């Protein structure tokens, strides 16, 4: 039974990573720089449902997706604030999913604004505002919709059933 659970968790992790990285790659023109709506961040809505496998999977997806970043290798470090934000979603899932998603938006936006300031010399506050709006649209707006509808169909049960 323990092996089955590990295989299931690993499969969910890889599935989340592949979906996230694939969305970033396909939607690259709107996934990077100051004015962005990284649609892949909508997958953050799966964290309260799928748990730790989604946390690690999306973080891995961030790393893989950022291999294509026009900002260069520094963008690979974005995995760390993303992991922090994803962990906050997971920890806040029983308190408020919206608060968790908003925490993710804040953590990611603070880092991406710093990175844009460092690499492109964009004004930090302006970069933060633009990035925060885009990340919030994707993670809070779309992510909450993903959470809401995935909860209605009991996505975790559907993905883990043995039938």
Secondary structure, 3 states (H helix, E strand, C coil): CHHHHHHHHHHHHHHHHHHHHHHHHHCHHHCCCCCCCCHHHHHHHHHHHHCHHHHHHHHHHHHHHHHHCCCCHHHHHHHHHHHHHHHHHHHHCCCCHHHHHHHHHHHHHHHHHHHHHHHHCCCHHHHHHHHHHHHHHHHHHHHHHHHHHHHHCCHHHHHHCCC
